[in-house]
Amino acid sequence: MRHDSRLSRMLHVMIHMGHHDGPMTSDMIAAMLNANPVVIRRTMAGLREQGFVHSEKGHGGGWTLAKSLDDLTLLDIYRAVGEPSVFAVGPAYDMPGCLIEQAVNATLKDVFAEAEQLLLTRFAGVTLADIAKDFPAVIQEYGQRCE
């Protein structure tokens, strides 16, 4: 099963942006993530619509942060990338007339909803600056590399 990595990838990008001098082009970001620049532009547009990044066209243009890493939370970015499912498991609807399947699904829905709320509450309490707090020291020791 393939996982949705948009949240992780955009957190990665935004932390790089927070420590990068000047704008980052879609091509630069795509190379860093081994992705297509068109996909990067589409995803970054969602972040721009939320006011988290700016874009500038033309020579010397690219993407820059519109807010500091201290002012951005995991929840902000999660919402901006379309609120992907946080669970790889879910209810089955193979036998909708089965009372046992209905009971299982009802319980799973309740448990997943409670777990998702806990996760989103935790997302709201973690800033991108929290994630990046050791980044300057790591860069100084190892250099800035994405391989």
DSSP file (Angstrom, degrees, kcal/mol; ACC not computed):
  #  RESIDUE AA STRUCTURE BP1 BP2  ACC     N-H-->O    O-->H-N    N-H-->O    O-->H-N    TCO  KAPPA ALPHA  PHI   PSI    X-CA   Y-CA   Z-CA
    1    1 A M              0   0    0      0, 0.0     2,-0.3     0, 0.0    87,-0.0   0.000 360.0 360.0 360.0 132.2    0.0    0.0    0.0
    2    2 A R        -     0   0    0     86,-0.0     2,-0.3     1,-0.0     0, 0.0  -0.649 360.0-139.4 -84.9 135.3    1.4    3.4   -1.0
    3    3 A H        -     0   0    0     -2,-0.3     2,-0.7     2,-0.0    85,-0.0  -0.670  18.7-114.7 -92.6 149.3    1.4    6.1    1.7
    4    4 A D        +     0   0    0     -2,-0.3     4,-0.2    81,-0.2     3,-0.2  -0.757  34.6 177.9 -82.0 115.3    0.5    9.7    1.0
    5    5 A S     >  +     0   0    0     -2,-0.7     4,-2.8     1,-0.2     5,-0.2   0.251  46.0 108.1-106.3  12.2    3.8   11.6    1.5
    6    6 A R  H  > S+     0   0    0      1,-0.2     4,-2.5     2,-0.2     5,-0.2   0.904  80.6  49.1 -58.2 -43.2    2.6   15.1    0.7
    7    7 A L  H  > S+     0   0    0     -3,-0.2     4,-2.4     2,-0.2     5,-0.2   0.964 114.3  44.1 -61.6 -52.5    2.7   16.3    4.3
    8    8 A S  H  > S+     0   0    0     -4,-0.2     4,-2.3     1,-0.2    -2,-0.2   0.911 114.8  49.5 -58.5 -44.5    6.2   15.0    4.9
    9    9 A R  H  X S+     0   0    0     -4,-2.8     4,-2.4     1,-0.2    -1,-0.2   0.896 112.3  46.5 -65.5 -40.8    7.5   16.3    1.6
   10   10 A M  H  X S+     0   0    0     -4,-2.5     4,-2.8    -5,-0.2    -1,-0.2   0.854 110.5  52.5 -73.7 -32.9    6.1   19.8    2.1
   11   11 A L  H  X S+     0   0    0     -4,-2.4     4,-2.2    -5,-0.2     5,-0.2   0.936 110.2  50.2 -61.8 -44.2    7.4   20.0    5.6
   12   12 A H  H  X S+     0   0    0     -4,-2.3     4,-2.0    -5,-0.2    -2,-0.2   0.942 113.4  45.4 -55.1 -51.8   10.8   19.0    4.2
   13   13 A V  H  X S+     0   0    0     -4,-2.4     4,-2.8     1,-0.2    -2,-0.2   0.924 112.2  50.0 -61.2 -47.2   10.6   21.8    1.6
   14   14 A M  H  X S+     0   0    0     -4,-2.8     4,-2.0     1,-0.2    -1,-0.2   0.859 109.0  51.0 -67.2 -34.6    9.4   24.5    3.9
   15   15 A I  H  X S+     0   0    0     -4,-2.2     4,-0.7     2,-0.2    -1,-0.2   0.908 111.2  49.2 -68.2 -39.5   12.1   23.8    6.5
   16   16 A H  H >< S+     0   0    0     -4,-2.0     3,-1.3    -5,-0.2     4,-0.3   0.935 110.1  51.8 -59.9 -44.9   14.7   24.1    3.6
   17   17 A M  H >< S+     0   0    0     -4,-2.8     3,-1.1     1,-0.3    48,-0.2   0.871 104.0  57.6 -59.9 -36.8   13.0   27.3    2.5
   18   18 A G  H 3< S+     0   0    0     -4,-2.0    -1,-0.3     1,-0.2    -2,-0.2   0.684 115.0  36.7 -67.8 -17.3   13.3   28.7    6.0
   19   19 A H  T << S+     0   0    0     -3,-1.3     2,-0.4    -4,-0.7    -1,-0.2   0.222  98.6  98.1-117.2  11.8   17.1   28.2    6.0
   20   20 A H  S <  S-     0   0    0     -3,-1.1     2,-0.7    -4,-0.3     4,-0.1  -0.849  71.1-129.2-105.9 135.6   17.7   29.1    2.3
   21   21 A D  S    S-     0   0    0     -2,-0.4    -3,-0.1     2,-0.1    -2,-0.0  -0.745  76.6  -7.3 -82.5 114.9   18.9   32.5    1.2
   22   22 A G  S    S-     0   0    0     -2,-0.7    -2,-0.1    -5,-0.1    39,-0.1  -0.217 104.9 -34.3  92.6 176.1   16.6   33.7   -1.5
   23   23 A P        -     0   0    0      0, 0.0     2,-0.5     0, 0.0    41,-0.2  -0.291  49.4-138.1 -70.9 155.0   13.8   32.0   -3.4
   24   24 A M  B     -A   63   0A   0     39,-2.4    39,-3.1    -4,-0.1     2,-0.1  -0.968  19.7-136.0-112.4 127.8   13.7   28.4   -4.4
   25   25 A T     >  -     0   0    0     -2,-0.5     4,-2.4    37,-0.3     5,-0.2  -0.363  21.8-113.6 -78.4 161.5   12.5   27.5   -7.8
   26   26 A S  H  > S+     0   0    0      1,-0.2     4,-2.8     2,-0.2     5,-0.2   0.863 120.0  55.0 -60.4 -35.8   10.1   24.7   -8.6
   27   27 A D  H  > S+     0   0    0      2,-0.2     4,-2.3     1,-0.2    -1,-0.2   0.903 107.3  48.9 -65.1 -41.0   13.0   23.0  -10.5
   28   28 A M  H  > S+     0   0    0      2,-0.2     4,-2.1     1,-0.2    -2,-0.2   0.934 114.6  44.8 -62.0 -46.3   15.2   23.2   -7.4
   29   29 A I  H  X S+     0   0    0     -4,-2.4     4,-2.1     1,-0.2    -2,-0.2   0.912 112.3  52.0 -65.6 -42.6   12.5   21.8   -5.1
   30   30 A A  H  X>S+     0   0    0     -4,-2.8     5,-2.5     1,-0.2     4,-0.9   0.905 109.8  49.0 -61.4 -42.1   11.7   19.1   -7.7
   31   31 A A  H  <5S+     0   0    0     -4,-2.3     3,-0.4     1,-0.2    -1,-0.2   0.908 110.3  51.5 -63.9 -40.9   15.3   18.0   -7.9
   32   32 A M  H  <5S+     0   0    0     -4,-2.1    -1,-0.2     1,-0.2    -2,-0.2   0.872 120.0  34.6 -62.8 -37.7   15.6   17.9   -4.1
   33   33 A L  H  <5S-     0   0    0     -4,-2.1    -1,-0.2    -5,-0.1    -2,-0.2   0.422 106.3-122.0 -98.0  -0.1   12.5   15.7   -3.9
   34   34 A N  T  <5S+     0   0    0     -4,-0.9     2,-0.2    -3,-0.4    -3,-0.2   0.963  71.7 127.4  54.7  53.1   13.1   13.7   -7.1
   35   35 A A      < -     0   0    0     -5,-2.5    -1,-0.2    -6,-0.1    -2,-0.1  -0.767  68.5 -86.0-132.4 173.4    9.7   14.9   -8.3
   36   36 A N     >  -     0   0    0     -2,-0.2     4,-2.0     1,-0.1     3,-0.5  -0.702  30.4-134.7 -84.2 132.3    8.1   16.6  -11.3
   37   37 A P  H  > S+     0   0    0      0, 0.0     4,-2.7     0, 0.0     5,-0.2   0.819 105.9  58.6 -57.3 -31.0    8.2   20.4  -11.2
   38   38 A V  H  > S+     0   0    0      2,-0.2     4,-2.1     1,-0.2     5,-0.1   0.910 106.2  47.6 -65.0 -41.2    4.6   20.6  -12.3
   39   39 A V  H  > S+     0   0    0     -3,-0.5     4,-2.4     2,-0.2     5,-0.2   0.899 111.6  51.6 -64.9 -40.5    3.6   18.5   -9.2
   40   40 A I  H  X S+     0   0    0     -4,-2.0     4,-3.2     2,-0.2     5,-0.3   0.940 109.5  48.9 -61.7 -47.5    5.7   20.8   -7.0
   41   41 A R  H  X S+     0   0    0     -4,-2.7     4,-1.9     1,-0.2    -1,-0.2   0.901 111.5  50.1 -60.5 -40.5    4.0   23.9   -8.5
   42   42 A R  H  X S+     0   0    0     -4,-2.1     4,-1.0     2,-0.2    -1,-0.2   0.922 115.0  42.6 -64.3 -44.3    0.5   22.4   -7.9
   43   43 A T  H >X S+     0   0    0     -4,-2.4     4,-1.2     1,-0.2     3,-0.6   0.916 113.6  51.1 -69.3 -42.8    1.3   21.5   -4.3
   44   44 A M  H 3X S+     0   0    0     -4,-3.2     4,-2.4     1,-0.2    -1,-0.2   0.826 101.0  64.0 -64.6 -30.5    3.0   24.8   -3.6
   45   45 A A  H 3X S+     0   0    0     -4,-1.9     4,-2.6    -5,-0.3    -1,-0.2   0.880  99.4  53.5 -61.1 -36.8    0.0   26.6   -5.0
   46   46 A G  H <X S+     0   0    0     -4,-1.0     4,-1.1    -3,-0.6    -1,-0.2   0.876 109.3  48.0 -63.9 -37.2   -2.1   25.2   -2.1
   47   47 A L  H  <>S+     0   0    0     -4,-1.2     5,-2.6     2,-0.2     6,-0.7   0.867 111.1  51.1 -69.8 -36.2    0.4   26.5    0.3
   48   48 A R  H ><5S+     0   0    0     -4,-2.4     3,-1.7     4,-0.2    -2,-0.2   0.910 105.1  56.0 -66.0 -42.2    0.3   29.9   -1.4
   49   49 A E  H 3<5S+     0   0    0     -4,-2.6    -1,-0.2     1,-0.3    -2,-0.2   0.815 107.0  50.5 -60.4 -29.9   -3.5   30.0   -1.2
   50   50 A Q  T 3<5S-     0   0    0     -4,-1.1    -1,-0.3    -5,-0.2    -2,-0.2   0.497 119.1-113.0 -85.5  -4.1   -3.2   29.5    2.5
   51   51 A G  T < 5S+     0   0    0     -3,-1.7    -3,-0.2    -4,-0.3    -2,-0.1   0.700  85.3 117.2  82.7  20.2   -0.8   32.4    2.8
   52   52 A F  S   <S+     0   0    0     -5,-2.6    14,-2.7     1,-0.1    15,-1.0   0.745  76.2  23.5 -92.6 -25.6    2.2   30.2    3.8
   53   53 A V  E     -B   65   0A   0     -6,-0.7     2,-0.3    12,-0.3    12,-0.2  -0.936  65.2-143.5-135.6 160.1    4.4   30.9    0.8
   54   54 A H  E     -B   64   0A   0     10,-3.0    10,-2.0    -2,-0.3     2,-0.4  -0.853  13.2-152.7-113.8 155.3    4.9   33.6   -1.9
   55   55 A S  E     -B   63   0A   0     -2,-0.3     2,-0.4     8,-0.2     8,-0.2  -0.990   6.4-168.1-129.6 144.3    5.8   33.0   -5.5
   56   56 A E  E     -B   62   0A   0      6,-2.0     6,-1.6    -2,-0.4     2,-0.1  -0.997  15.2-143.2-130.0 125.9    7.6   35.3   -7.8
   57   57 A K        +     0   0    0     -2,-0.4     2,-0.0     4,-0.2    -2,-0.0  -0.420  55.3  28.1 -84.4 162.1    7.7   34.6  -11.6
   58   58 A G  S >  S-     0   0    0     -2,-0.1     3,-2.4     3,-0.1     2,-0.1  -0.170 103.3 -11.1  90.0-177.6   10.6   35.3  -13.9
   59   59 A H  T 3  S+     0   0    0      1,-0.3     3,-0.1    -2,-0.0    -2,-0.0  -0.350 135.0  14.6 -60.0 129.2   14.4   35.5  -13.6
   60   60 A G  T 3  S+     0   0    0      1,-0.2    -1,-0.3    -2,-0.1    -2,-0.1   0.457 105.8 120.1  83.0   1.5   15.4   35.5   -9.9
   61   61 A G    <   +     0   0    0     -3,-2.4     2,-0.3   -39,-0.1    -1,-0.2  -0.123  22.7 113.8 -87.1-172.8   11.9   34.4   -8.9
   62   62 A G  E     - B   0  56A   0     -6,-1.6    -6,-2.0   -37,-0.1     2,-0.4  -0.963  63.8 -36.3 144.9-159.2   10.7   31.3   -7.1
   63   63 A W  E     +AB  24  55A   0    -39,-3.1   -39,-2.4    -2,-0.3     2,-0.3  -0.816  49.3 172.6-104.4 136.8    9.1   30.3   -3.8
   64   64 A T  E     - B   0  54A   0    -10,-2.0   -10,-3.0    -2,-0.4     2,-0.2  -0.955  38.8 -95.1-135.9 157.5    9.7   32.0   -0.4
   65   65 A L  E     - B   0  53A   0     -2,-0.3   -12,-0.3   -12,-0.2   -13,-0.1  -0.499  22.3-165.7 -71.0 139.6    8.1   31.6    3.0
   66   66 A A  S    S+     0   0    0    -14,-2.7     2,-0.3    -2,-0.2   -13,-0.2   0.559  78.9  35.4 -97.1 -15.0    5.4   34.1    3.8
   67   67 A K  S    S-     0   0    0    -15,-1.0    -1,-0.1     2,-0.0     2,-0.1  -0.932  92.1-102.6-133.6 157.0    5.4   33.2    7.5
   68   68 A S    >   -     0   0    0     -2,-0.3     3,-1.4     1,-0.1     4,-0.3  -0.386  33.3-111.1 -75.7 160.2    8.2   32.2    9.8
   69   69 A L  G >  S+     0   0    0      1,-0.3    60,-1.5     2,-0.2    59,-1.0   0.800 119.4  61.8 -60.1 -28.4    8.8   28.6   10.7
   70   70 A D  G 3  S+     0   0    0      1,-0.2    -1,-0.3    58,-0.2    60,-0.0   0.763 103.6  49.3 -66.8 -25.0    7.7   29.6   14.3
   71   71 A D  G <  S+     0   0    0     -3,-1.4     2,-0.4    56,-0.1    -1,-0.2   0.352  98.4  79.4 -99.0   5.0    4.3   30.6   12.9
   72   72 A L    <   -     0   0    0     -3,-0.9    56,-2.4    -4,-0.3    57,-0.4  -0.949  60.2-166.4-117.5 132.2    3.6   27.5   10.9
   73   73 A T  B  >  -C  127   0B   0     -2,-0.4     4,-1.9    54,-0.3    54,-0.2  -0.694  37.0-110.6-110.7 165.8    2.3   24.2   12.5
   74   74 A L  H  > S+     0   0    0     52,-2.3     4,-2.8    49,-1.0    50,-0.2   0.892 121.2  56.1 -56.5 -39.2    2.1   20.7   11.3
   75   75 A L  H  > S+     0   0    0     48,-1.0     4,-2.4    51,-0.3    -1,-0.2   0.895 103.2  53.9 -62.9 -40.7   -1.7   21.2   11.2
   76   76 A D  H  > S+     0   0    0     47,-0.2     4,-2.1     1,-0.2    -1,-0.2   0.944 114.2  40.4 -56.8 -49.4   -1.4   24.2    8.9
   77   77 A I  H  X S+     0   0    0     -4,-1.9     4,-1.9     2,-0.2    -2,-0.2   0.893 111.7  56.5 -71.2 -39.7    0.6   22.3    6.4
   78   78 A Y  H  <>S+     0   0    0     -4,-2.8     5,-2.3     1,-0.2    -1,-0.2   0.923 111.6  43.7 -55.1 -46.2   -1.6   19.2    6.8
   79   79 A R  H ><5S+     0   0    0     -4,-2.4     3,-1.5     1,-0.2    -1,-0.2   0.890 110.7  55.0 -67.8 -39.2   -4.6   21.2    5.9
   80   80 A A  H 3<5S+     0   0    0     -4,-2.1    -1,-0.2     1,-0.3    -2,-0.2   0.786 104.3  53.9 -68.0 -26.9   -2.9   23.0    3.0
   81   81 A V  T 3<5S-     0   0    0     -4,-1.9    -1,-0.3    -3,-0.1    -2,-0.2   0.300 131.1 -89.6 -91.9  11.1   -1.9   19.8    1.3
   82   82 A G  T < 5 -     0   0    0     -3,-1.5    -3,-0.2     1,-0.1    -2,-0.1   0.631  55.3 -88.0  99.0  15.4   -5.6   18.6    1.4
   83   83 A E      < -     0   0    0     -5,-2.3    -4,-0.1    -6,-0.2    -1,-0.1   0.937  55.9-154.6  50.0  59.8   -5.9   16.8    4.7
   84   84 A P        -     0   0    0      0, 0.0    -1,-0.1     0, 0.0    -2,-0.1  -0.236  31.5 -81.8 -62.1 154.6   -4.8   13.4    3.4
   85   85 A S        -     0   0    0      1,-0.1   -81,-0.2     2,-0.1    -2,-0.0  -0.297  33.6-156.2 -56.6 135.6   -6.0   10.3    5.3
   86   86 A V  S    S+     0   0    0     -3,-0.1     2,-0.4     2,-0.0    -1,-0.1   0.487  73.0  66.3 -93.7  -3.5   -3.8    9.7    8.4
   87   87 A F        -     0   0    0      1,-0.1    -2,-0.1     2,-0.1    25,-0.0  -0.945  57.1-162.3-122.2 141.1   -4.7    6.0    8.5
   88   88 A A  S    S+     0   0    0     -2,-0.4     2,-0.3   -87,-0.0    -1,-0.1   0.540  79.9  65.1 -91.5  -9.9   -3.9    3.2    6.1
   89   89 A V        +     0   0    0      0, 0.0    -2,-0.1     0, 0.0     0, 0.0  -0.767  61.0 150.7-111.1 158.7   -6.6    1.0    7.6
   90   90 A G        -     0   0    0     -2,-0.3    19,-0.0    22,-0.0    15,-0.0  -0.970  44.9 -52.7-168.8-179.6  -10.3    1.5    7.5
   91   91 A P        -     0   0    0      0, 0.0     2,-0.4     0, 0.0    10,-0.0  -0.212  46.3-131.3 -65.3 157.1  -13.7   -0.1    7.5
   92   92 A A        -     0   0    0      9,-0.2     3,-0.1     3,-0.0    13,-0.1  -0.871  14.4-169.4-107.6 144.8  -14.7   -2.8    5.0
   93   93 A Y        +     0   0    0     -2,-0.4    -1,-0.0     1,-0.1     9,-0.0  -0.209  48.6 119.5-125.9  42.0  -17.9   -2.7    3.1
   94   94 A D  S    S+     0   0    0      1,-0.3    -1,-0.1     2,-0.1     0, 0.0   0.841  86.5  23.7 -75.1 -34.4  -17.9   -6.1    1.6
   95   95 A M    >   +     0   0    0     -3,-0.1     3,-2.3     1,-0.1    -1,-0.3  -0.649  67.2 175.4-134.0  75.2  -21.2   -7.3    3.2
   96   96 A P  T 3  S+     0   0    0      0, 0.0    -1,-0.1     0, 0.0    -2,-0.1   0.706  79.9  56.9 -60.1 -20.4  -23.3   -4.2    4.0
   97   97 A G  T 3  S+     0   0    0      4,-0.0     2,-0.4     5,-0.0     3,-0.0   0.565  81.9 104.8 -85.0  -7.9  -26.2   -6.3    5.2
   98   98 A C    <>  -     0   0    0     -3,-2.3     4,-2.1     1,-0.2     5,-0.1  -0.614  61.3-152.8 -79.5 124.4  -24.1   -8.2    7.8
   99   99 A L  H  > S+     0   0    0     -2,-0.4     4,-2.1     1,-0.2    -1,-0.2   0.830  95.9  53.6 -66.4 -32.5  -24.8   -7.0   11.4
  100  100 A I  H  > S+     0   0    0      2,-0.2     4,-2.8     1,-0.2    -1,-0.2   0.935 108.5  48.5 -68.5 -45.2  -21.3   -7.9   12.5
  101  101 A E  H  > S+     0   0    0      1,-0.2     4,-2.8    -6,-0.2     5,-0.2   0.912 111.2  51.6 -59.7 -41.1  -19.7   -5.9    9.7
  102  102 A Q  H  X S+     0   0    0     -4,-2.1     4,-2.3     2,-0.2    -1,-0.2   0.911 111.3  46.6 -61.6 -42.8  -21.9   -3.0   10.7
  103  103 A A  H  X S+     0   0    0     -4,-2.1     4,-2.2     2,-0.2    -2,-0.2   0.915 113.3  48.9 -66.3 -42.9  -20.9   -3.2   14.3
  104  104 A V  H  X S+     0   0    0     -4,-2.8     4,-2.9     1,-0.2    -2,-0.2   0.947 113.1  47.3 -60.5 -49.0  -17.2   -3.5   13.4
  105  105 A N  H  X S+     0   0    0     -4,-2.8     4,-2.7     1,-0.2    -2,-0.2   0.889 110.4  51.7 -62.9 -40.4  -17.4   -0.5   11.1
  106  106 A A  H  X S+     0   0    0     -4,-2.3     4,-1.9    -5,-0.2    -1,-0.2   0.920 113.2  45.1 -62.3 -43.4  -19.3    1.6   13.6
  107  107 A T  H  X S+     0   0    0     -4,-2.2     4,-2.7     2,-0.2    -2,-0.2   0.930 113.2  49.8 -66.4 -45.1  -16.6    0.9   16.3
  108  108 A L  H  X S+     0   0    0     -4,-2.9     4,-3.2     1,-0.2     5,-0.3   0.913 108.8  52.8 -60.4 -42.7  -13.8    1.5   13.9
  109  109 A K  H  X S+     0   0    0     -4,-2.7     4,-2.4     1,-0.2    -1,-0.2   0.924 111.9  45.7 -58.9 -44.8  -15.2    4.8   12.8
  110  110 A D  H  X S+     0   0    0     -4,-1.9     4,-2.2     2,-0.2    -2,-0.2   0.933 115.3  46.0 -63.9 -46.4  -15.5    6.0   16.4
  111  111 A V  H  X S+     0   0    0     -4,-2.7     4,-2.6     1,-0.2    -2,-0.2   0.926 114.6  47.4 -64.0 -45.0  -12.0    4.8   17.3
  112  112 A F  H  X S+     0   0    0     -4,-3.2     4,-2.9    -5,-0.2    -1,-0.2   0.895 110.7  51.9 -64.5 -39.8  -10.5    6.3   14.2
  113  113 A A  H  X S+     0   0    0     -4,-2.4     4,-2.1    -5,-0.3    -1,-0.2   0.915 112.3  46.0 -62.9 -42.5  -12.3    9.6   14.7
  114  114 A E  H  X S+     0   0    0     -4,-2.2     4,-2.0     2,-0.2    -2,-0.2   0.923 114.8  47.0 -65.7 -44.2  -11.0    9.9   18.3
  115  115 A A  H  X S+     0   0    0     -4,-2.6     4,-2.3     1,-0.2    -2,-0.2   0.900 111.4  51.2 -65.2 -40.6   -7.5    8.9   17.2
  116  116 A E  H  X S+     0   0    0     -4,-2.9     4,-2.8     2,-0.2     5,-0.2   0.901 108.3  51.9 -64.2 -40.1   -7.5   11.4   14.4
  117  117 A Q  H  X S+     0   0    0     -4,-2.1     4,-2.2     2,-0.2    -1,-0.2   0.908 109.7  49.4 -63.1 -41.4   -8.7   14.2   16.7
  118  118 A L  H  X S+     0   0    0     -4,-2.0     4,-2.0     2,-0.2    -1,-0.2   0.918 112.3  48.3 -61.7 -43.1   -5.8   13.4   19.1
  119  119 A L  H  X S+     0   0    0     -4,-2.3     4,-2.8     2,-0.2    -2,-0.2   0.922 111.4  48.7 -64.3 -45.1   -3.3   13.5   16.2
  120  120 A L  H  X S+     0   0    0     -4,-2.8     4,-2.0     2,-0.2    -1,-0.2   0.864 109.4  53.1 -65.9 -35.2   -4.6   16.8   14.8
  121  121 A T  H  X S+     0   0    0     -4,-2.2     4,-0.7    -5,-0.2    -1,-0.2   0.916 111.2  46.7 -62.9 -42.3   -4.5   18.3   18.3
  122  122 A R  H >< S+     0   0    0     -4,-2.0     3,-0.9     1,-0.2     4,-0.3   0.905 108.6  55.4 -65.2 -41.8   -0.8   17.2   18.5
  123  123 A F  H >< S+     0   0    0     -4,-2.8     3,-1.4     1,-0.3   -48,-1.0   0.894 103.5  56.0 -55.9 -40.9   -0.2   18.6   15.0
  124  124 A A  H 3< S+     0   0    0     -4,-2.0    -1,-0.3     1,-0.3    -2,-0.2   0.747 105.3  52.8 -65.2 -23.3   -1.5   22.0   16.1
  125  125 A G  T << S+     0   0    0     -3,-0.9     2,-0.5    -4,-0.7    -1,-0.3   0.390  95.2  78.2 -95.0   3.6    1.1   22.0   18.9
  126  126 A V    <   -     0   0    0     -3,-1.4   -52,-2.3    -4,-0.3   -51,-0.3  -0.953  63.5-161.5-118.2 119.9    4.2   21.4   16.8
  127  127 A T  B  >  -C   73   0B   0     -2,-0.5     4,-1.5   -54,-0.2   -54,-0.3  -0.530  32.0-116.5 -91.4 163.2    5.7   24.2   14.7
  128  128 A L  H  > S+     0   0    0    -56,-2.4     4,-2.1   -59,-1.0   -58,-0.2   0.817 118.5  60.2 -66.2 -28.7    8.1   23.8   11.8
  129  129 A A  H  > S+     0   0    0    -60,-1.5     4,-0.5   -57,-0.4    -1,-0.2   0.864  99.8  56.0 -64.9 -35.3   10.6   25.6   14.0
  130  130 A D  H >4 S+     0   0    0    -61,-0.3     3,-0.7     1,-0.2     4,-0.2   0.923 110.1  44.9 -60.5 -43.4   10.3   22.8   16.5
  131  131 A I  H 3< S+     0   0    0     -4,-1.5     3,-0.4     1,-0.2    -2,-0.2   0.894 118.6  43.0 -65.4 -39.6   11.2   20.3   13.8
  132  132 A A  H >< S+     0   0    0     -4,-2.1     3,-1.8     1,-0.2    -1,-0.2   0.331  78.3 110.6 -91.1   6.7   14.0   22.4   12.5
  133  133 A K  T << S+     0   0    0     -3,-0.7     4,-0.2    -4,-0.5    -1,-0.2   0.815  86.6  37.1 -57.9 -33.3   15.5   23.5   15.9
  134  134 A D  T 3> S+     0   0    0     -3,-0.4     4,-2.1    -4,-0.2    -1,-0.3   0.450  90.6  98.8 -95.2  -0.6   18.7   21.4   15.4
  135  135 A F  H <> S+     0   0    0     -3,-1.8     4,-2.7     1,-0.2     5,-0.2   0.892  78.0  52.1 -57.8 -47.3   19.0   22.0   11.7
  136  136 A P  H  > S+     0   0    0      0, 0.0     4,-2.2     0, 0.0    -1,-0.2   0.905 112.1  46.5 -58.7 -40.6   21.6   24.8   11.9
  137  137 A A  H  > S+     0   0    0     -4,-0.2     4,-2.0     2,-0.2    -2,-0.2   0.890 112.5  50.0 -68.1 -38.0   23.9   22.7   14.0
  138  138 A V  H  X>S+     0   0    0     -4,-2.1     4,-3.4     2,-0.2     5,-0.6   0.918 110.8  49.4 -66.5 -42.8   23.5   19.7   11.8
  139  139 A I  H  X5S+     0   0    0     -4,-2.7     4,-2.2     1,-0.2    -2,-0.2   0.921 109.8  51.9 -60.8 -43.5   24.3   21.8    8.7
  140  140 A Q  H  <5S+     0   0    0     -4,-2.2    -1,-0.2    -5,-0.2    -2,-0.2   0.893 118.1  37.5 -61.3 -39.3   27.4   23.2   10.4
  141  141 A E  H  <5S+     0   0    0     -4,-2.0    -2,-0.2    -5,-0.1    -1,-0.2   0.908 137.7  12.6 -79.3 -42.8   28.6   19.7   11.2
  142  142 A Y  H  <5S-     0   0    0     -4,-3.4    -3,-0.2    -5,-0.2    -2,-0.2   0.599 100.3-119.3-113.0 -15.7   27.5   17.8    8.0
  143  143 A G     << -     0   0    0     -4,-2.2     2,-0.9    -5,-0.6    -1,-0.1  -0.083  42.9 -64.7  87.9 161.9   26.5   20.4    5.5
  144  144 A Q  S    S+     0   0    0     -5,-0.1     2,-0.4    -4,-0.1    -5,-0.0  -0.766  70.7 158.2 -89.9 106.7   23.2   20.7    3.8
  145  145 A R        -     0   0    0     -2,-0.9     2,-0.4     2,-0.0    -2,-0.0  -0.989  29.4-175.6-134.0 140.0   22.6   17.6    1.8
  146  146 A C              0   0    0     -2,-0.4    -2,-0.0     1,-0.1     0, 0.0  -0.903 360.0 360.0-128.6 102.2   19.5   15.9    0.5
  147  147 A E              0   0    0     -2,-0.4    -1,-0.1     0, 0.0  -115,-0.0   0.376 360.0 360.0-120.1 360.0   20.6   12.6   -1.1
